[in-house]
Amino acid sequence: MPGPTQIELVEGPIDIAAVYAALTHPTCGAVNLFVGTTRDHHDERPVEELSYEAYGPMATRELTRLAEETRARFPDVVGVALVHRLGRVPVTEASVVAGVSSAHRGVAFEASQWVMDALKARVPIWKKETYRDGGAPQWVANKEALSPTKEPRS
Amino acid sequence: MGDPSNVGVKLFASLREAVGAREVTVSLPTGSTAGQLLEALAAAHPEVARQRDALSLAVDHVIRGPEFVIAPGAEVALLPPVGGG
């Protein structure tokens, strides 16, 4: 019997307390939340803010698949939450929360690491960086991003 | 291969900005493959040709290879490398 699943694309700040609450479960002794935040630099350049765009229906589908795959790879996982913010995300604010709950902490750590890496590889969401050095904004791809020249998708 | 029909292709992020449109239309014979669609798009849009090796084609929200046959009415999107997280 799978536990709670929360998949969401949101405009505006992510309610991290609500994500945590959704993952709590009587059978769980661990809730692990990874929170990705906007930092003020990329390599040597000062970053003003990030802005995210999604192919909404496909992103939701991929996030749902990732939650299912997390459960298949880590059968002891109880709850899975994948929430991504779209639009502008100022420095220090959260762009993504990947959370996993389980009876014991080891699985929660491992599963949230795996699902976050997979999210960065294949969920159709894009990030634009705006800089404080006057340079033109740029779309920045993840180094993990899959492409036709890399391994084929499952 | 049937008569030509118009297929709308959604564009995102860097590709949307470079081409200057959220969606472009390409005329293809019915029964064409994803590879043939990409070929036609690259011929019509230099930015697609320039980024081509990095682009993935999604048909009805699933990434498909060049041999995949595009059904009439399918939702087609051309995706640059992702940057979420």
gemmi code that builds the backbone of each chain (N, CA, C; Angstrom):
import gemmi

chains = {
    "A": [
        ("MET", (0.862, -1.202, 0.000), (0.000, 0.000, 0.000), (0.887, 1.239, 0.000)),
        ("PRO", (0.956, 1.946, -1.168), (1.845, 3.108, -1.225), (1.347, 4.242, -0.342)),
        ("GLY", (2.274, 5.022, 0.136), (1.941, 6.187, 0.954), (1.616, 7.382, 0.086)),
        ("PRO", (1.635, 8.572, 0.668), (1.238, 9.779, -0.056), (2.201, 10.163, -1.184)),
        ("THR", (1.631, 10.701, -2.267), (2.426, 11.257, -3.362), (1.967, 12.688, -3.599)),
        ("GLN", (2.915, 13.605, -3.672), (2.583, 14.989, -4.010), (3.430, 15.411, -5.206)),
        ("ILE", (2.764, 15.717, -6.319), (3.436, 16.188, -7.529), (2.835, 17.541, -7.858)),
        ("GLU", (3.673, 18.563, -7.975), (3.106, 19.887, -8.201), (4.080, 20.819, -8.901)),
        ("LEU", (3.533, 21.626, -9.815), (4.261, 22.770, -10.373), (3.552, 23.998, -9.825)),
        ("VAL", (4.283, 24.895, -9.195), (3.631, 26.036, -8.538), (4.214, 27.358, -9.014)),
        ("GLU", (3.365, 28.374, -9.061), (3.810, 29.751, -9.275), (3.868, 30.367, -7.880)),
        ("GLY", (4.956, 31.032, -7.568), (5.077, 31.616, -6.236), (5.776, 30.664, -5.297)),
        ("PRO", (6.048, 31.130, -4.067), (6.858, 30.352, -3.117), (6.296, 28.959, -2.825)),
        ("ILE", (7.180, 27.986, -2.669), (6.781, 26.626, -2.291), (6.508, 26.594, -0.788)),
        ("ASP", (5.383, 26.026, -0.409), (5.041, 25.876, 1.009), (5.737, 24.612, 1.528)),
        ("ILE", (6.969, 24.799, 2.024), (7.796, 23.655, 2.414), (7.182, 22.917, 3.607)),
        ("ALA", (6.578, 23.647, 4.512), (5.945, 22.998, 5.666), (4.805, 22.078, 5.217)),
        ("ALA", (4.102, 22.497, 4.164), (2.988, 21.669, 3.668), (3.524, 20.402, 3.000)),
        ("VAL", (4.674, 20.530, 2.297), (5.281, 19.345, 1.679), (5.695, 18.368, 2.774)),
        ("TYR", (6.321, 18.888, 3.800), (6.732, 18.050, 4.929), (5.513, 17.351, 5.547)),
        ("ALA", (4.465, 18.123, 5.768), (3.263, 17.560, 6.400), (2.666, 16.444, 5.542)),
        ("ALA", (2.711, 16.633, 4.212), (2.138, 15.628, 3.318), (2.933, 14.323, 3.352)),
        ("LEU", (4.214, 14.398, 3.711), (5.070, 13.200, 3.713), (5.029, 12.433, 5.025)),
        ("THR", (4.563, 13.066, 6.088), (4.547, 12.374, 7.380), (3.528, 11.234, 7.334)),
        ("HIS", (3.846, 10.163, 8.049), (3.027, 8.960, 7.986), (3.293, 8.146, 9.251)),
        ("PRO", (2.278, 7.509, 9.793), (2.472, 6.768, 11.053), (3.570, 5.700, 10.987)),
        ("THR", (3.813, 5.134, 9.799), (4.815, 4.068, 9.682), (6.237, 4.606, 9.478)),
        ("CYS", (6.372, 5.923, 9.369), (7.669, 6.512, 9.005), (8.433, 7.055, 10.202)),
        ("GLY", (9.737, 6.753, 10.209), (10.623, 7.345, 11.204), (11.540, 8.379, 10.585)),
        ("ALA", (11.383, 8.619, 9.267), (12.262, 9.558, 8.579), (11.519, 10.294, 7.484)),
        ("VAL", (11.715, 11.612, 7.442), (11.267, 12.428, 6.310), (12.486, 13.202, 5.853)),
        ("ASN", (12.920, 12.968, 4.607), (14.083, 13.688, 4.096), (13.627, 14.639, 2.996)),
        ("LEU", (13.904, 15.939, 3.203), (13.537, 16.950, 2.211), (14.798, 17.528, 1.604)),
        ("PHE", (14.948, 17.415, 0.273), (15.988, 18.191, -0.396), (15.329, 19.462, -0.906)),
        ("VAL", (15.932, 20.600, -0.603), (15.415, 21.889, -1.075), (16.484, 22.559, -1.924)),
        ("GLY", (16.188, 22.745, -3.201), (17.104, 23.460, -4.101), (16.771, 24.936, -4.073)),
        ("THR", (17.791, 25.786, -3.868), (17.548, 27.226, -3.729), (18.373, 28.022, -4.743)),
        ("THR", (17.936, 29.225, -5.020), (18.680, 30.106, -5.933), (19.898, 30.675, -5.210)),
        ("ARG", (21.098, 30.466, -5.799), (22.307, 31.052, -5.190), (22.712, 32.301, -5.973)),
        ("ASP", (23.542, 33.107, -5.343), (23.827, 34.438, -5.906), (24.991, 34.451, -6.893)),
        ("HIS", (25.458, 33.271, -7.311), (26.552, 33.256, -8.278), (26.509, 31.971, -9.108)),
        ("HIS", (27.066, 32.050, -10.304), (27.262, 30.871, -11.150), (28.668, 31.007, -11.708)),
        ("ASP", (29.528, 30.047, -11.347), (30.963, 30.206, -11.578), (31.379, 31.554, -10.975)),
        ("GLU", (31.887, 32.472, -11.773), (32.342, 33.750, -11.212), (31.300, 34.857, -11.341)),
        ("ARG", (30.162, 34.542, -11.972), (29.226, 35.626, -12.284), (28.182, 35.831, -11.188)),
        ("PRO", (27.878, 37.112, -10.867), (26.845, 37.394, -9.854), (25.438, 37.210, -10.435)),
        ("VAL", (24.661, 36.359, -9.806), (23.311, 36.046, -10.293), (22.280, 36.888, -9.540)),
        ("GLU", (21.393, 37.494, -10.314), (20.316, 38.321, -9.745), (19.138, 37.441, -9.326)),
        ("GLU", (18.707, 36.592, -10.257), (17.608, 35.669, -9.964), (17.542, 34.601, -11.063)),
        ("LEU", (16.770, 33.559, -10.793), (16.515, 32.525, -11.800), (15.051, 32.609, -12.207)),
        ("SER", (14.790, 32.135, -13.408), (13.412, 32.076, -13.872), (13.210, 30.727, -14.563)),
        ("TYR", (12.151, 30.022, -14.157), (11.916, 28.669, -14.668), (10.686, 28.624, -15.569)),
        ("GLU", (10.818, 27.834, -16.640), (9.720, 27.610, -17.587), (9.539, 26.100, -17.717)),
        ("ALA", (8.303, 25.647, -17.820), (8.057, 24.199, -17.945), (7.169, 23.896, -19.151)),
        ("TYR", (7.326, 22.702, -19.678), (6.320, 22.132, -20.578), (5.377, 21.392, -19.621)),
        ("GLY", (4.378, 22.147, -19.141), (3.589, 21.733, -17.991), (3.068, 20.304, -17.993)),
        ("PRO", (2.260, 19.921, -19.006), (1.667, 18.578, -18.970), (2.728, 17.471, -18.988)),
        ("MET", (3.807, 17.685, -19.770), (4.843, 16.652, -19.831), (5.674, 16.628, -18.552)),
        ("ALA", (5.921, 17.804, -17.973), (6.683, 17.863, -16.717), (5.923, 17.133, -15.606)),
        ("THR", (4.617, 17.357, -15.545), (3.798, 16.676, -14.538), (3.835, 15.163, -14.759)),
        ("ARG", (3.752, 14.769, -16.023), (3.807, 13.339, -16.352), (5.150, 12.731, -15.935)),
        ("GLU", (6.256, 13.434, -16.252), (7.592, 12.925, -15.902), (7.784, 12.866, -14.395)),
        ("LEU", (7.298, 13.874, -13.679), (7.426, 13.870, -12.215), (6.636, 12.699, -11.619)),
        ("THR", (5.463, 12.443, -12.182), (4.650, 11.314, -11.707), (5.380, 9.999, -11.960)),
        ("ARG", (5.969, 9.877, -13.142), (6.754, 8.671, -13.459), (7.931, 8.525, -12.504)),
        ("LEU", (8.584, 9.650, -12.189), (9.732, 9.592, -11.274), (9.314, 9.107, -9.888)),
        ("ALA", (8.148, 9.557, -9.441), (7.667, 9.107, -8.129), (7.421, 7.598, -8.158)),
        ("GLU", (6.811, 7.127, -9.262), (6.563, 5.676, -9.399), (7.876, 4.906, -9.449)),
        ("GLU", (8.845, 5.443, -10.201), (10.131, 4.764, -10.348), (10.900, 4.754, -9.019)),
        ("THR", (10.736, 5.826, -8.243), (11.377, 5.870, -6.923), (10.863, 4.715, -6.064)),
        ("ARG", (9.558, 4.509, -6.098), (8.969, 3.411, -5.310), (9.421, 2.049, -5.823)),
        ("ALA", (9.574, 1.929, -7.152), (10.009, 0.645, -7.718), (11.463, 0.345, -7.330)),
        ("ARG", (12.314, 1.392, -7.341), (13.735, 1.193, -7.018), (13.986, 1.045, -5.530)),
        ("PHE", (13.152, 1.725, -4.738), (13.332, 1.718, -3.279), (12.001, 1.310, -2.645)),
        ("PRO", (11.759, -0.004, -2.554), (10.433, -0.480, -2.111), (10.064, -0.024, -0.693)),
        ("ASP", (11.042, 0.373, 0.122), (10.717, 0.796, 1.488), (10.270, 2.252, 1.572)),
        ("VAL", (10.280, 2.951, 0.428), (9.808, 4.344, 0.421), (8.307, 4.374, 0.692)),
        ("VAL", (7.865, 5.308, 1.507), (6.435, 5.458, 1.796), (5.859, 6.669, 1.053)),
        ("GLY", (6.335, 7.857, 1.375), (5.815, 9.059, 0.710), (6.837, 9.650, -0.254)),
        ("VAL", (6.356, 10.234, -1.363), (7.233, 10.933, -2.320), (6.593, 12.276, -2.661)),
        ("ALA", (7.371, 13.340, -2.587), (6.891, 14.666, -2.978), (7.889, 15.307, -3.926)),
        ("LEU", (7.398, 15.771, -5.067), (8.233, 16.478, -6.036), (7.500, 17.757, -6.410)),
        ("VAL", (8.022, 18.877, -5.950), (7.364, 20.164, -6.170), (8.372, 21.115, -6.799)),
        ("HIS", (8.012, 21.692, -7.938), (8.923, 22.635, -8.604), (8.220, 23.973, -8.783)),
        ("ARG", (8.939, 25.028, -8.486), (8.405, 26.379, -8.679), (8.708, 26.844, -10.102)),
        ("LEU", (7.780, 27.600, -10.698), (7.980, 28.178, -12.025), (7.952, 29.700, -11.927)),
        ("GLY", (8.480, 30.340, -12.982), (8.568, 31.801, -12.954), (9.816, 32.240, -12.201)),
        ("ARG", (9.801, 33.480, -11.715), (10.998, 34.049, -11.086), (11.213, 33.487, -9.688)),
        ("VAL", (12.473, 33.145, -9.393), (12.825, 32.654, -8.059), (14.025, 33.469, -7.564)),
        ("PRO", (13.795, 34.411, -6.635), (14.879, 35.259, -6.134), (15.918, 34.464, -5.335)),
        ("VAL", (17.090, 35.051, -5.170), (18.170, 34.450, -4.390), (17.666, 34.077, -2.992)),
        ("THR", (18.080, 32.911, -2.536), (17.744, 32.254, -1.248), (16.402, 31.514, -1.275)),
        ("GLU", (15.553, 31.776, -2.263), (14.246, 31.097, -2.251), (14.315, 29.737, -2.941)),
        ("ALA", (13.367, 28.868, -2.596), (13.378, 27.486, -3.081), (12.782, 27.373, -4.480)),
        ("SER", (13.498, 26.672, -5.372), (12.969, 26.386, -6.707), (12.397, 24.978, -6.765)),
        ("VAL", (12.907, 24.081, -5.928), (12.457, 22.697, -5.997), (12.540, 22.044, -4.615)),
        ("VAL", (11.564, 21.168, -4.340), (11.633, 20.329, -3.148), (11.417, 18.884, -3.581)),
        ("ALA", (12.372, 18.026, -3.231), (12.245, 16.592, -3.476), (12.263, 15.920, -2.110)),
        ("GLY", (11.148, 15.325, -1.715), (11.042, 14.744, -0.383), (10.640, 13.285, -0.421)),
        ("VAL", (11.202, 12.534, 0.521), (10.888, 11.106, 0.628), (10.714, 10.765, 2.105)),
        ("SER", (9.704, 9.964, 2.413), (9.585, 9.447, 3.780), (9.662, 7.927, 3.762)),
        ("SER", (10.181, 7.374, 4.874), (10.348, 5.924, 4.982), (10.472, 5.553, 6.457)),
        ("ALA", (10.441, 4.262, 6.713), (10.513, 3.803, 8.102), (11.852, 4.196, 8.723)),
        ("HIS", (12.951, 4.063, 7.940), (14.297, 4.364, 8.442), (14.998, 5.354, 7.516)),
        ("ARG", (15.991, 6.066, 8.052), (16.528, 7.209, 7.314), (17.369, 6.861, 6.092)),
        ("GLY", (18.020, 5.692, 6.089), (18.924, 5.361, 4.977), (18.236, 5.431, 3.624)),
        ("VAL", (17.092, 4.794, 3.547), (16.335, 4.772, 2.289), (15.877, 6.178, 1.909)),
        ("ALA", (15.469, 6.967, 2.885), (14.985, 8.322, 2.591), (16.108, 9.167, 1.987)),
        ("PHE", (17.331, 9.034, 2.547), (18.487, 9.756, 1.983), (18.767, 9.290, 0.551)),
        ("GLU", (18.882, 7.977, 0.377), (19.253, 7.426, -0.938), (18.214, 7.753, -2.005)),
        ("ALA", (16.950, 7.579, -1.654), (15.886, 7.770, -2.646), (15.757, 9.240, -3.042)),
        ("SER", (15.927, 10.154, -2.087), (15.791, 11.561, -2.460), (16.967, 12.013, -3.318)),
        ("GLN", (18.161, 11.465, -3.060), (19.323, 11.756, -3.929), (19.057, 11.244, -5.343)),
        ("TRP", (18.573, 10.001, -5.430), (18.333, 9.422, -6.750), (17.276, 10.214, -7.516)),
        ("VAL", (16.168, 10.523, -6.864), (15.066, 11.166, -7.585), (15.437, 12.590, -7.996)),
        ("MET", (16.233, 13.256, -7.175), (16.650, 14.619, -7.531), (17.584, 14.594, -8.751)),
        ("ASP", (18.517, 13.638, -8.785), (19.410, 13.509, -9.949), (18.604, 13.213, -11.213)),
        ("ALA", (17.614, 12.339, -11.080), (16.788, 11.970, -12.235), (15.950, 13.155, -12.698)),
        ("LEU", (15.433, 13.929, -11.746), (14.647, 15.128, -12.088), (15.492, 16.084, -12.933)),
        ("LYS", (16.737, 16.272, -12.513), (17.608, 17.208, -13.245), (17.979, 16.678, -14.630)),
        ("ALA", (17.894, 15.377, -14.823), (18.261, 14.792, -16.112), (17.130, 14.859, -17.135)),
        ("ARG", (15.888, 14.746, -16.692), (14.858, 14.484, -17.702), (13.508, 15.184, -17.566)),
        ("VAL", (13.284, 15.972, -16.540), (11.990, 16.655, -16.472), (12.047, 17.946, -17.308)),
        ("PRO", (11.085, 18.127, -18.234), (11.158, 19.274, -19.147), (10.834, 20.615, -18.476)),
        ("ILE", (11.837, 21.098, -17.742), (11.790, 22.412, -17.094), (13.114, 23.085, -17.452)),
        ("TRP", (13.059, 24.392, -17.727), (14.267, 25.118, -18.140), (14.490, 26.322, -17.241)),
        ("LYS", (15.764, 26.692, -17.140), (16.172, 27.736, -16.188), (16.917, 28.847, -16.903)),
        ("LYS", (16.483, 30.072, -16.641), (17.167, 31.235, -17.205), (17.811, 32.017, -16.066)),
        ("GLU", (19.092, 32.322, -16.232), (19.807, 33.106, -15.225), (19.847, 34.572, -15.636)),
        ("THR", (19.549, 35.449, -14.682), (19.700, 36.889, -14.879), (20.873, 37.341, -14.007)),
        ("TYR", (21.750, 38.178, -14.565), (22.995, 38.534, -13.864), (22.976, 39.978, -13.377)),
        ("ARG", (23.803, 40.226, -12.358), (23.949, 41.582, -11.837), (25.141, 42.306, -12.462)),
        ("ASP", (25.814, 41.665, -13.441), (26.976, 42.314, -14.060), (26.615, 42.976, -15.391)),
        ("GLY", (25.322, 43.091, -15.673), (24.895, 43.775, -16.894), (24.868, 42.890, -18.128)),
        ("GLY", (25.343, 41.645, -17.992), (25.357, 40.731, -19.134), (23.957, 40.246, -19.474)),
        ("ALA", (23.799, 39.746, -20.693), (22.492, 39.258, -21.136), (22.108, 37.992, -20.365)),
        ("PRO", (20.823, 37.857, -20.014), (20.354, 36.622, -19.368), (20.643, 35.400, -20.251)),
        ("GLN", (20.833, 34.261, -19.590), (21.149, 33.045, -20.345), (20.344, 31.850, -19.845)),
        ("TRP", (19.944, 30.990, -20.795), (19.353, 29.702, -20.443), (20.506, 28.761, -20.106)),
        ("VAL", (20.398, 28.096, -18.971), (21.478, 27.227, -18.517), (20.960, 25.797, -18.389)),
        ("ALA", (21.581, 24.880, -19.142), (21.175, 23.472, -19.088), (21.903, 22.759, -17.955)),
        ("ASN", (21.271, 21.727, -17.417), (21.927, 20.905, -16.394), (22.986, 20.027, -17.043)),
        ("LYS", (24.095, 19.811, -16.327), (25.104, 18.899, -16.875), (24.558, 17.472, -16.924)),
        ("GLU", (23.533, 17.189, -16.108), (22.918, 15.856, -16.092), (21.908, 15.666, -17.224)),
        ("ALA", (21.564, 16.759, -17.939), (20.460, 16.691, -18.906), (20.701, 15.623, -19.965)),
        ("LEU", (19.685, 14.795, -20.177), (19.769, 13.800, -21.247), (19.582, 14.500, -22.583)),
        ("SER", (20.219, 13.973, -23.617), (19.993, 14.495, -24.964), (20.094, 13.324, -25.931)),
        ("PRO", (19.671, 13.542, -27.186), (19.652, 12.423, -28.138), (21.026, 11.779, -28.322)),
        ("THR", (22.097, 12.528, -28.056), (23.436, 11.983, -28.273), (23.943, 11.209, -27.058)),
        ("LYS", (23.197, 11.314, -25.923), (23.567, 10.529, -24.745), (22.726, 9.246, -24.704)),
        ("GLU", (22.756, 8.580, -23.566), (22.023, 7.311, -23.450), (20.529, 7.509, -23.751)),
        ("PRO", (19.908, 6.553, -24.436), (18.480, 6.672, -24.698), (17.680, 6.528, -23.412)),
        ("ARG", (16.508, 7.137, -23.407), (15.653, 7.044, -22.220), (14.943, 5.706, -22.176)),
        ("SER", (14.531, 5.343, -21.007), (13.798, 4.089, -20.856), (12.378, 4.271, -21.347)),
    ],
    "B": [
        ("MET", (2.704, 6.882, -47.315), (2.682, 8.310, -46.973), (1.453, 8.963, -47.603)),
        ("GLY", (0.718, 9.723, -46.816), (-0.508, 10.338, -47.310), (-0.302, 11.782, -47.746)),
        ("ASP", (-1.409, 12.480, -47.844), (-1.366, 13.887, -48.248), (-0.679, 14.731, -47.180)),
        ("PRO", (-0.105, 15.873, -47.589), (0.523, 16.733, -46.596), (-0.491, 17.271, -45.597)),
        ("SER", (-0.081, 17.369, -44.361), (-0.919, 18.042, -43.377), (-0.010, 18.881, -42.488)),
        ("ASN", (-0.612, 19.864, -41.821), (0.171, 20.749, -40.975), (0.292, 20.190, -39.569)),
        ("VAL", (1.525, 20.175, -39.073), (1.775, 19.719, -37.714), (2.303, 20.907, -36.913)),
        ("GLY", (1.642, 21.215, -35.802), (2.119, 22.270, -34.900), (3.194, 21.699, -33.995)),
        ("VAL", (4.282, 22.452, -33.809), (5.377, 21.993, -32.944), (5.624, 23.050, -31.881)),
        ("LYS", (5.477, 22.672, -30.621), (5.701, 23.605, -29.507), (7.197, 23.793, -29.272)),
        ("LEU", (7.571, 25.032, -28.942), (8.980, 25.347, -28.659), (9.085, 25.918, -27.253)),
        ("PHE", (10.246, 25.685, -26.611), (10.424, 26.150, -25.239), (11.780, 26.823, -25.033)),
        ("ALA", (11.816, 27.672, -24.020), (13.057, 28.229, -23.459), (13.948, 28.848, -24.537)),
        ("SER", (15.216, 28.412, -24.623), (16.172, 29.027, -25.555), (15.690, 28.908, -26.998)),
        ("LEU", (15.071, 27.800, -27.320), (14.609, 27.579, -28.696), (13.431, 28.498, -29.024)),
        ("ARG", (12.519, 28.650, -28.077), (11.374, 29.554, -28.248), (11.865, 30.984, -28.502)),
        ("GLU", (12.854, 31.409, -27.713), (13.370, 32.772, -27.879), (14.134, 32.929, -29.192)),
        ("ALA", (14.943, 31.916, -29.548), (15.756, 32.022, -30.763), (14.893, 32.045, -32.022)),
        ("VAL", (13.841, 31.245, -32.022), (12.955, 31.191, -33.184), (11.947, 32.346, -33.148)),
        ("GLY", (11.632, 32.796, -31.916), (10.704, 33.915, -31.779), (9.247, 33.507, -31.844)),
        ("ALA", (8.948, 32.268, -31.466), (7.562, 31.779, -31.475), (7.404, 30.632, -30.490)),
        ("ARG", (6.209, 30.541, -29.899), (5.912, 29.431, -28.985), (5.553, 28.168, -29.752)),
        ("GLU", (5.147, 28.358, -30.988), (4.765, 27.205, -31.800), (5.024, 27.526, -33.263)),
        ("VAL", (5.530, 26.558, -33.995), (5.702, 26.709, -35.438), (4.935, 25.573, -36.114)),
        ("THR", (4.614, 25.796, -37.366), (3.860, 24.788, -38.113), (4.713, 24.273, -39.259)),
        ("VAL", (4.675, 22.968, -39.449), (5.424, 22.386, -40.546), (4.476, 21.479, -41.342)),
        ("SER", (4.614, 21.521, -42.659), (3.762, 20.710, -43.521), (4.470, 19.402, -43.844)),
        ("LEU", (3.833, 18.292, -43.503), (4.451, 16.969, -43.671), (3.440, 15.983, -44.232)),
        ("PRO", (3.888, 15.031, -45.068), (2.969, 13.969, -45.488), (2.514, 13.157, -44.270)),
        ("THR", (1.256, 12.769, -44.228), (0.750, 11.907, -43.158), (1.592, 10.630, -43.123)),
        ("GLY", (1.934, 10.190, -41.919), (2.764, 8.993, -41.789), (4.240, 9.302, -41.714)),
        ("SER", (4.599, 10.582, -41.645), (6.010, 10.952, -41.527), (6.550, 10.592, -40.146)),
        ("THR", (7.880, 10.447, -40.086), (8.524, 10.083, -38.827), (9.025, 11.332, -38.097)),
        ("ALA", (9.409, 11.119, -36.826), (9.990, 12.199, -36.026), (11.253, 12.745, -36.696)),
        ("GLY", (12.056, 11.855, -37.284), (13.276, 12.282, -37.968), (12.979, 13.173, -39.167)),
        ("GLN", (11.938, 12.810, -39.914), (11.550, 13.622, -41.076), (11.001, 14.974, -40.645)),
        ("LEU", (10.290, 14.985, -39.530), (9.768, 16.251, -39.012), (10.917, 17.166, -38.599)),
        ("LEU", (11.904, 16.588, -37.920), (13.049, 17.381, -37.475), (13.825, 17.924, -38.679)),
        ("GLU", (13.939, 17.101, -39.699), (14.603, 17.509, -40.947), (13.904, 18.729, -41.557)),
        ("ALA", (12.563, 18.656, -41.631), (11.782, 19.751, -42.215), (11.898, 21.022, -41.371)),
        ("LEU", (11.879, 20.849, -40.043), (12.000, 22.009, -39.154), (13.370, 22.662, -39.284)),
        ("ALA", (14.398, 21.837, -39.377), (15.757, 22.366, -39.486), (15.934, 23.131, -40.799)),
        ("ALA", (15.264, 22.646, -41.851), (15.353, 23.333, -43.146), (14.666, 24.693, -43.097)),
        ("ALA", (13.581, 24.772, -42.323), (12.797, 26.013, -42.274), (13.328, 27.008, -41.248)),
        ("HIS", (14.001, 26.512, -40.199), (14.432, 27.379, -39.099), (15.915, 27.149, -38.786)),
        ("PRO", (16.771, 28.099, -39.157), (18.213, 27.943, -38.935), (18.569, 27.653, -37.468)),
        ("GLU", (17.797, 28.210, -36.527), (18.094, 27.984, -35.102), (17.873, 26.524, -34.720)),
        ("VAL", (16.874, 25.905, -35.337), (16.638, 24.478, -35.091), (17.817, 23.682, -35.647)),
        ("ALA", (18.269, 24.061, -36.841), (19.407, 23.366, -37.454), (20.655, 23.509, -36.578)),
        ("ARG", (20.850, 24.712, -36.034), (22.057, 24.989, -35.247), (22.083, 24.170, -33.943)),
        ("GLN", (20.915, 24.041, -33.296), (20.856, 23.352, -31.989), (20.483, 21.868, -32.136)),
        ("ARG", (20.296, 21.426, -33.362), (19.653, 20.143, -33.637), (20.154, 18.949, -32.805)),
        ("ASP", (21.461, 18.789, -32.703), (21.997, 17.610, -32.008), (21.628, 17.571, -30.532)),
        ("ALA", (21.267, 18.729, -29.978), (20.938, 18.779, -28.548), (19.437, 18.690, -28.302)),
        ("LEU", (18.637, 18.678, -29.363), (17.185, 18.759, -29.196), (16.532, 17.379, -29.132)),
        ("SER", (15.524, 17.266, -28.252), (14.726, 16.035, -28.162), (13.328, 16.325, -28.683)),
        ("LEU", (12.734, 15.342, -29.329), (11.381, 15.502, -29.836), (10.415, 14.696, -28.957)),
        ("ALA", (9.396, 15.398, -28.448), (8.373, 14.722, -27.647), (7.090, 14.629, -28.451)),
        ("VAL", (6.502, 13.441, -28.487), (5.212, 13.238, -29.136), (4.235, 12.759, -28.062)),
        ("ASP", (3.184, 13.543, -27.867), (2.215, 13.250, -26.798), (2.925, 13.028, -25.463)),
        ("HIS", (3.890, 13.917, -25.163), (4.570, 13.984, -23.858), (5.565, 12.858, -23.604)),
        ("VAL", (5.949, 12.141, -24.671), (6.955, 11.088, -24.532), (8.070, 11.350, -25.547)),
        ("ILE", (9.339, 11.283, -25.103), (10.469, 11.470, -26.013), (10.514, 10.295, -26.999)),
        ("ARG", (10.640, 10.629, -28.285), (10.651, 9.582, -29.312), (11.886, 9.691, -30.190)),
        ("GLY", (12.328, 8.555, -30.700), (13.468, 8.486, -31.601), (13.061, 8.816, -33.034)),
        ("PRO", (14.048, 8.909, -33.935), (13.801, 9.371, -35.313), (12.865, 8.479, -36.130)),
        ("GLU", (12.737, 7.193, -35.760), (11.901, 6.281, -36.564), (10.423, 6.327, -36.173)),
        ("PHE", (10.123, 7.025, -35.083), (8.744, 7.030, -34.582), (7.806, 7.737, -35.571)),
        ("VAL", (6.703, 7.077, -35.909), (5.738, 7.651, -36.850), (4.749, 8.548, -36.090)),
        ("ILE", (4.609, 9.763, -36.570), (3.748, 10.739, -35.900), (2.308, 10.581, -36.384)),
        ("ALA", (1.430, 10.274, -35.441), (0.012, 10.068, -35.785), (-0.659, 11.426, -35.994)),
        ("PRO", (-1.678, 11.459, -36.868), (-2.421, 12.714, -37.066), (-2.992, 13.205, -35.734)),
        ("GLY", (-2.866, 14.497, -35.481), (-3.423, 15.069, -34.256), (-2.534, 14.948, -33.033)),
        ("ALA", (-1.361, 14.341, -33.176), (-0.466, 14.199, -32.028), (0.048, 15.564, -31.580)),
        ("GLU", (0.360, 15.668, -30.274), (0.964, 16.899, -29.746), (2.480, 16.753, -29.824)),
        ("VAL", (3.100, 17.641, -30.591), (4.545, 17.527, -30.842), (5.258, 18.721, -30.214)),
        ("ALA", (6.391, 18.460, -29.570), (7.181, 19.535, -28.951), (8.659, 19.265, -29.149)),
        ("LEU", (9.407, 20.343, -29.319), (10.852, 20.239, -29.509), (11.518, 20.819, -28.267)),
        ("LEU", (12.339, 19.988, -27.588), (12.831, 20.349, -26.261), (14.344, 20.542, -26.231)),
        ("PRO", (14.810, 21.707, -25.803), (16.247, 21.883, -25.563), (16.662, 21.108, -24.306)),
        ("PRO", (17.980, 20.947, -24.046), (18.425, 20.255, -22.829), (17.818, 20.915, -21.590)),
        ("VAL", (17.358, 20.086, -20.645), (16.591, 20.616, -19.506), (17.497, 21.288, -18.469)),
        ("GLY", (16.865, 22.126, -17.634), (17.639, 22.871, -16.630), (16.916, 23.009, -15.306)),
        ("GLY", (15.957, 22.095, -15.037), (15.195, 22.199, -13.796), (16.016, 21.811, -12.579)),
        ("GLY", (15.477, 22.139, -11.405), (16.153, 21.768, -10.160), (16.633, 22.978, -9.401)),
    ],
}
model = gemmi.Model(1)
for chain_id, residues in chains.items():
    chain = gemmi.Chain(chain_id)
    for i, (resn, *xyz) in enumerate(residues, 1):
        res = gemmi.Residue()
        res.name, res.seqid = resn, gemmi.SeqId(i, " ")
        for name, pos in zip(("N", "CA", "C"), xyz):
            atom = gemmi.Atom()
            atom.name, atom.element = name, gemmi.Element(name[0])
            atom.pos, atom.b_iso = gemmi.Position(*pos), 0.0
            res.add_atom(atom)
        chain.add_residue(res)
    model.add_chain(chain)
structure = gemmi.Structure()
structure.add_model(model)
structure.setup_entities()
